[in-house]
Amino acid sequence: MDVYGLIGNPVGHSLSPPMHEAAYEELDLNARYVTFEPDAADGAAAVEAAETLGVDGLNVTIPFKEDVLDAVEPDDLARRVGAVNTVDFSGEVPTGHNTDVAGVQRSFEHFDVPLAGADAVVVGAGGAARAAAVALVTDGAEVAIANRTVERAEALADDVGADAHGLDALEDLVSEADVLVNATSVGMEEDVSPVPADALHGDLAVLDAVYTPLETRLLREAADAGATTIDGAWMLLYQGVAAFERWTGEDAPVEAMNAALREGL
């Protein structure tokens, strides 16, 4: 039996187990997906322990995505993002990858939103924003990063090849944009939006990384403006799809994984 899993702290809320288990069942694979919750300081040690135990692959979530970089051989994309969320033990040494980038790219692809040549805006400058910015730049978009702390936006923009702005520029940026990604937690705890509603328009595609709730205020107001709306569960789904395909070499049963994910939500 192949064993895959997730390390993080906490992981009890994770929807990765039912999503991956649904894929194994759909393809009749002899595999299981389990969770590990090491102490907050032991991410690298947990990867080493998983390798010793014969685990075939790991997903990595908060707070270990950066810590794990030192325990694996990261690929170029993981180095660029500065974080690993997928570990593959199939080679001579564990390799580290970042499928959050694919999660963004494949979400837009699913909704037939072209990124090449698009004017894109990313709200936020944390880990999710970095993955989103790298995804958009890699696919040929011109990216503007808007963040409350301009210095953090500038640091991220310098790293990925984007422009930096404060939140006061959002209305003008979004009104001219083709693509918008909310990579903050705004809208998760309160019914608020990080983007002025007046800036939203019908030629815009909006991805909100928040997936609880699935329909955030940003997405409601974007839909009212005629925009294409993409909830955060799509990004969660496709990062899992990319990890599954890397580990197994099989085409992921996307519909089965999506159904299990949304049932969990």
C-alpha positions in Angstrom: 0.0 0.0 0.0 1.2 3.5 -0.8 0.9 6.0 2.0 0.6 9.8 1.5 -0.3 12.4 3.9 -0.2 15.9 5.3 1.9 17.6 7.9 0.8 20.8 9.6 -0.3 22.2 13.0 -3.2 22.1 13.3 -4.5 19.7 10.6 -7.8 18.5 12.1 -9.7 20.9 9.8 -8.0 19.7 6.6 -10.1 18.6 3.6 -7.2 17.0 1.9 -7.8 13.5 3.3 -11.3 13.0 1.9 -10.3 14.7 -1.4 -7.3 12.3 -1.9 -9.1 9.3 -0.6 -11.9 9.9 -3.1 -9.3 9.8 -5.9 -7.8 6.5 -4.7 -11.3 5.0 -4.6 -12.2 6.3 -8.0 -9.0 4.9 -9.6 -9.0 1.7 -7.4 -5.5 2.6 -6.1 -4.1 0.7 -3.1 -3.3 3.9 -1.1 -4.2 5.8 2.0 -3.9 9.5 3.0 -3.1 10.3 6.6 -2.4 13.4 8.7 0.6 14.2 10.9 0.6 17.0 13.5 4.2 17.5 14.7 5.2 20.2 17.2 5.5 23.6 15.6 9.3 23.6 15.5 9.7 20.1 14.0 8.7 20.4 10.4 12.0 19.3 9.0 12.3 16.5 11.5 8.8 15.3 10.5 9.8 15.0 6.9 12.9 13.0 7.8 10.7 10.8 10.0 8.2 10.3 7.3 10.9 9.2 4.9 12.2 6.7 7.5 8.7 5.3 7.9 8.4 4.8 4.1 5.8 7.4 3.4 5.5 8.0 -0.3 4.6 11.7 -0.4 3.6 14.5 1.9 1.6 17.7 1.6 2.8 20.5 3.8 0.7 23.3 5.3 1.1 26.0 7.9 3.4 26.5 9.7 5.9 24.2 8.0 6.0 25.4 4.3 9.2 27.4 4.7 10.8 25.2 7.3 10.6 22.1 5.0 12.8 23.8 2.4 15.9 22.8 4.4 14.8 19.2 4.6 14.3 18.5 0.9 15.8 19.3 -2.5 13.4 22.1 -3.7 12.7 22.5 -7.4 13.1 25.9 -9.0 9.5 26.9 -8.6 9.5 26.1 -4.8 12.7 28.1 -4.5 11.1 31.0 -6.3 8.0 30.9 -4.1 10.1 30.3 -1.0 7.8 27.5 0.3 7.2 23.8 -0.2 3.7 22.3 0.0 4.4 18.9 -1.6 7.2 16.5 -0.9 8.0 13.5 -3.2 10.0 10.6 -1.7 10.2 8.6 -5.0 13.8 9.6 -5.9 17.2 9.2 -4.2 16.5 12.3 -2.1 13.2 13.9 -1.1 12.2 16.7 -3.5 10.1 19.7 -2.6 7.5 21.3 -4.9 4.9 24.1 -4.7 1.6 23.1 -6.2 -0.2 26.3 -4.9 1.1 27.9 -8.1 -0.6 25.2 -10.2 -3.7 25.7 -8.0 -4.0 29.3 -9.2 -3.1 28.6 -12.8 -5.5 25.6 -13.2 -8.3 27.5 -11.5 -8.2 30.2 -14.1 -7.8 27.6 -16.9 -10.9 25.7 -15.6 -12.9 28.9 -16.2 -11.3 29.6 -19.6 -9.6 32.8 -18.3 -6.4 33.5 -20.3 -3.5 34.8 -18.2 -1.0 35.6 -21.0 -1.0 39.4 -21.5 -3.6 40.0 -18.8 -3.4 42.9 -16.4 -3.7 41.2 -13.0 -4.0 42.5 -9.5 -3.0 40.5 -6.4 -4.3 41.8 -3.0 -1.9 40.8 -0.2 1.8 40.1 0.2 1.9 36.9 2.3 2.5 33.3 1.3 -0.7 32.9 -0.7 0.0 36.2 -2.5 3.5 35.1 -3.4 2.2 31.8 -4.9 -0.5 33.7 -6.8 1.9 36.4 -8.1 4.4 33.7 -9.3 1.6 31.8 -11.0 0.4 34.9 -12.9 3.8 36.2 -13.9 4.9 32.7 -15.0 1.8 32.5 -17.3 2.6 35.9 -18.8 0.4 38.4 -16.9 1.4 41.9 -15.9 1.0 41.9 -12.2 0.3 44.6 -9.7 0.5 43.8 -6.0 -1.5 45.9 -3.5 -1.0 45.6 0.2 -1.7 47.5 3.4 2.0 47.7 4.1 3.6 49.0 1.0 7.1 47.9 2.0 5.9 44.2 2.0 4.3 44.7 -1.4 7.5 46.2 -2.7 9.6 43.3 -1.4 7.3 40.7 -3.1 7.1 42.7 -6.3 10.9 42.9 -6.5 11.2 39.1 -6.0 8.6 38.1 -8.7 8.8 40.9 -11.2 5.7 42.9 -10.5 4.6 46.4 -9.5 3.8 47.4 -5.9 1.1 49.6 -4.5 -0.8 50.5 -1.4 -4.4 49.6 -0.9 -5.4 53.2 -1.8 -4.6 52.3 -5.4 -6.9 49.3 -5.6 -9.9 51.1 -7.1 -7.9 52.4 -10.0 -6.0 49.2 -10.5 -9.0 46.9 -10.4 -11.1 49.1 -12.7 -8.5 48.5 -15.4 -7.7 44.9 -14.7 -8.6 41.6 -16.4 -7.8 39.4 -13.4 -8.0 39.9 -9.6 -6.8 37.6 -6.9 -7.7 38.1 -3.2 -4.8 36.4 -1.4 -5.7 37.8 2.0 -8.0 36.4 4.7 -10.4 39.3 4.4 -13.9 37.9 4.0 -13.3 34.8 6.0 -14.4 36.0 9.5 -16.6 39.0 8.5 -18.8 39.8 5.6 -16.4 42.4 4.2 -14.5 42.8 0.9 -10.9 43.9 0.4 -11.9 45.6 -2.9 -14.2 48.6 -3.5 -17.3 47.3 -5.2 -17.4 50.2 -7.6 -14.1 49.0 -9.2 -15.5 45.6 -10.1 -16.7 45.1 -13.7 -17.9 42.6 -16.2 -14.6 42.1 -18.0 -12.9 40.9 -14.8 -12.2 37.4 -13.5 -12.0 37.2 -9.7 -10.4 34.4 -7.7 -10.8 34.6 -3.9 -8.4 32.4 -2.1 -10.9 32.3 0.9 -13.0 29.1 0.8 -14.9 29.4 4.0 -17.4 30.8 3.2 -17.4 29.7 -0.5 -19.3 32.8 -1.5 -17.5 35.8 0.0 -18.8 39.3 -0.2 -16.1 40.0 -2.8 -17.4 37.2 -5.0 -21.1 38.3 -4.5 -20.3 41.8 -5.5 -18.1 40.7 -8.5 -21.0 38.5 -9.7 -23.4 41.4 -9.4 -21.0 43.4 -11.6 -21.0 40.6 -14.3 -17.5 39.3 -13.5 -16.3 35.7 -13.7 -16.1 34.4 -10.1 -13.9 31.6 -8.9 -14.2 30.5 -5.3 -11.2 29.4 -3.2 -12.2 25.7 -3.3 -11.0 25.6 -6.9 -7.5 26.6 -5.8 -7.5 24.1 -3.0 -8.7 21.4 -5.4 -6.1 22.0 -8.1 -3.2 22.2 -5.8 -4.3 18.8 -4.5 -4.7 17.5 -8.1 -1.2 18.6 -9.0 0.2 16.8 -5.9 -1.8 13.6 -6.7 -0.5 13.5 -10.2 3.1 14.1 -9.2 3.0 11.3 -6.6 1.0 8.7 -8.6 1.8 9.4 -12.2 -2.0 9.1 -12.9 -4.4 11.6 -14.3 -6.3 12.8 -11.3 -10.1 12.1 -11.2 -10.9 15.8 -10.8 -14.7 15.5 -10.6 -14.5 12.9 -7.8 -12.0 15.0 -5.9 -14.1 18.1 -6.4 -17.2 16.4 -5.2 -15.5 15.1 -2.0 -14.0 18.5 -1.3 -17.3 20.4 -1.7 -19.2 17.8 0.4 -16.6 18.4 3.1 -17.1 22.1 2.9 
